[in-house]
């Protein structure tokens, strides 16, 4: 398990989603109700970048087929997606946002 500094806290605004790469991992980083979350950035249904989608409350909508995923848990909330997103632990320390990559 390794923690990676990925952004400054003040660079991620409330209600924003941002795509980034950590090594071979394609990550979507979110700020929802003051909390920072990270999921895989690739939709489990159609290989679309979720960071190009629409954040609605605590769900991200895939830009291709409108599948919804619950950001905190990665669980699909509407078809056509049926496979959950991988989620990553995050933490804010001083001014930095960190994401934990395992494996």
N, C-alpha and C positions, 0 to 999 in steps of 0.2 A: 504494500500500500504506500502510495506516494502522494503527497499534497503538492499541487501546482498552483502558483500565483497566476491568475488569468486576467485580472482587471483591477482597476481601482474602484472602490465602493461608489464614489461619486460619478463614475462613468456609466453606470447602469441605472437608468431612471425607472421610477415606478411604472409598471405596466409594459415594460420593454422586454423584448426577447432579442438575443444576440447570438449569432453562430460563431464558433471558434474551434480551432483544432488543438488538441494536446497529443502530441505524438501521432499515433494512428487513430485516435479517438476523435470523432466529429461530434461536438457538444453544442447543445443549446442552453444558454444561460438566461434566467428569468429573474425579475423582481416583482413579487406579488404581495401586496399588503405588507411591504417592508421586509419580507423574507426573500432570501436568494435561493433559487433552485437550479438544478442542472439535470438535463435528460440527454439521451441520444438525440442528435439533430436530424436523423433520418427516419421518416415515417416507416413503420413496420409493414405497411400495406403497399406503398407505391414508390419507394425510393425518392421521395421529395424532401427538400430541406424544410424542416419545421420552422426554422428561423425566418423563412419567407412567408409563413402562415399568419393567422390572425389570433392574437391572444384575447380571449374573452373570459374575464374573471380569472379563475384558476385552471382554465382549460386552453389548450392550444389546438387550433384547427389546421389540418393539413391543407396546403394551398392547391392540391390537385383534386382530391375527391371529397374534401370536407370532413374527413374522419376527425373526431375529437378525442383528445387524450387529457386525462387529469394530470396536471404538471407535478403536484407533490408525490403522487404514487406511480405515475406512468401508465396507469390503467386506461384501456380504451373505453370511451363513453358513448361512441356511436359507430355504426358500420360506415364504411366497409372494413375498418380495422378491427382485428380480434386479438392481436398479439400485443402485450404491453411494451412500452418503451423502457429501456434501461435507464435507471436513475442513478445519480451520483451524489455523494455527500458533499456539502459545501460548508464553508465557514468564512466569516469576515473577521479579520484580525488587523487592528490598526486601520489603515486605509486600503487594505488589499482584500480581494476576494480569492479564496482558494477552493479548488475542486480536487477531490480525492479520486485517483485512478488506481484500481486494483489489478493485479495480474501481472 
